[in-house]
Amino acid sequence: QAQLAESGGGSVQTGGSLRLSCTASEYMYSVNCMGWFRQAPGKYREGVATIFTSGGTTYYADSVKGRFTISQDIAEKMVYLQMNSLKPEDTAMYYCAAGRCVDLEYRPPVSGDFGLWGQGTQVTVSS
């Protein structure tokens, strides 16, 4: 089984930036999308951003659109999440995931589409 490992989390002030990285231990040929999810205490896990590995089509939650950017380096088996203009409500544990996503015309990606998850990296944004 392949493994995912996140890095880049930390503590920043409101308006600051962080870049999260996700590294896969091996190529995952059956995977067609990579995603970032987050979960804050007392809240459900929510999708943040997704990228299709073929073609690079992206999806963003409305709450992060215009502030976050997901990207990938397939040759290096890495996915990134650039987070700018951070707000306190962005505070959460952020998880990288690999899965099989349907065409975005049908519905947005959901956690059930992803079968492989990293352990998470904490992001804390202070006022």
Residue pairs with C-beta under 8 A, 6 or more apart in sequence:
1 116
2 24
2 25
2 26
2 28
2 98
2 116
3 24
3 25
3 116
3 118
4 22
4 23
4 24
4 25
4 96
4 97
4 98
4 116
4 117
4 118
5 22
5 23
5 25
5 96
5 118
5 119
6 20
6 21
6 22
6 94
6 95
6 96
6 118
6 119
6 120
6 121
7 20
7 21
7 23
7 121
8 18
8 19
8 20
8 21
8 121
9 18
9 20
9 94
9 121
9 122
9 123
10 18
10 122
10 123
10 124
11 124
11 125
11 126
12 18
12 86
12 123
12 124
12 125
12 126
13 125
13 126
13 127
14 86
14 87
14 88
14 125
14 126
14 127
15 85
15 86
16 86
16 125
17 82
17 83
17 84
17 85
17 86
18 83
18 86
18 123
19 80
19 81
19 82
19 83
20 36
20 80
20 81
20 83
20 94
20 96
20 121
20 123
21 78
21 79
21 80
22 34
22 36
22 78
22 79
22 80
22 81
22 96
22 118
23 77
23 78
24 77
24 78
24 79
24 98
25 77
26 77
27 77
28 98
28 116
30 100
31 53
31 98
31 99
31 100
31 116
32 52
32 53
32 54
32 99
32 100
32 101
33 50
33 51
33 52
33 53
33 98
33 99
33 100
33 101
33 109
33 113
33 114
34 50
34 51
34 53
34 70
34 72
34 79
34 96
34 97
34 98
34 99
35 47
35 48
35 49
35 50
35 51
35 96
35 97
35 98
35 99
35 101
35 109
35 113
35 114
36 47
36 48
36 49
36 50
36 70
36 79
36 81
36 94
36 95
36 96
36 97
37 45
37 46
37 47
37 48
37 94
37 95
37 97
37 111
37 114
38 45
38 46
38 48
38 90
38 92
38 93
38 94
38 95
38 123
39 45
39 46
39 92
39 93
39 95
40 91
40 92
40 93
43 92
45 95
45 111
46 61
47 59
47 61
47 108
47 109
47 110
47 111
48 60
48 61
48 64
48 68
48 81
48 94
49 58
49 59
49 60
49 61
49 64
49 68
49 69
49 70
49 81
50 58
50 59
50 70
50 101
50 108
50 109
51 57
51 58
51 59
51 70
51 71
51 72
51 79
52 58
52 101
53 72
53 74
56 72
57 104
58 70
59 104
59 108
59 109
60 68
60 70
63 89
64 83
64 90
67 83
67 84
67 85
67 86
68 81
68 82
68 83
68 84
69 81
69 82
69 84
70 79
70 80
70 81
70 82
71 79
71 80
71 82
72 78
72 79
72 80
73 79
73 80
79 96
81 94
83 90
83 123
86 123
86 125
87 125
88 125
88 126
88 127
89 125
90 123
90 125
91 123
91 124
91 125
92 122
92 123
93 120
93 121
93 122
93 123
94 120
94 121
94 122
94 123
95 117
95 118
95 119
95 120
96 117
96 118
97 111
97 114
97 116
97 117
97 118
98 114
98 115
98 116
99 109
99 113
99 114
99 115
99 116
100 113
100 115
101 109
101 113
102 113
